[in-house]
Amino acid sequence: MDPKEIVRRGYDALSARYDEAYGGESKYRDWIDRLTQRLDEGSRVLDIGCGSGIPLARELAGAGHAVTGVDLSEVQVCRARELVPQATFIQADAAALDFPPESFDAVVSLYMLIHLPQDEQQELLAKVARWLRPGGWFVCTTGQHEWTGVDGDWLDSGVSMWWSHADADTNRAWIVRSGLTVEEQEFVPEGNSGHVLFWARRPG
């Protein structure tokens, strides 16, 4: 099966269960606070892989920012539209999206790039750099270690999920090659491994 179809079906099936498993109401709290402090009033924010819109889109929209969320899963987008009516949500393959240059003051992609084939991850990073205004922020999580594979019993549900990780150094190189400057990089532990959180910025 096409990897993206595995991802789409997985989140369609387990949207609410995913939020419960990962603390949907409270996850990313520190990251959201840090981003909010760096945004001007009424900033335009793109949330790639927005999920149910909780908590990122809800918190940013509630703070007065213009939030656009994108997700591959129809169920995720339907839930997001109900839970965060003041934001705009699009069901789409993020790799196929396009926006005019400098459309956003910030782009966020948490635990989404790792659901794309690695060539498409690089292509999307190049697009993100174009979509950001000069000085705009890009916040993303990537893999720490190289790995591609399927979990056939994701969240102990019997539902499959697919990921593809490059290692941290490769991810950083891709972000820099896209034209962004990495301002911060930190390891985010999870189980026996973890992910990497990058804060990058478009120069200027």
Disulfide bonds with the S-S distance in Angstrom:
none
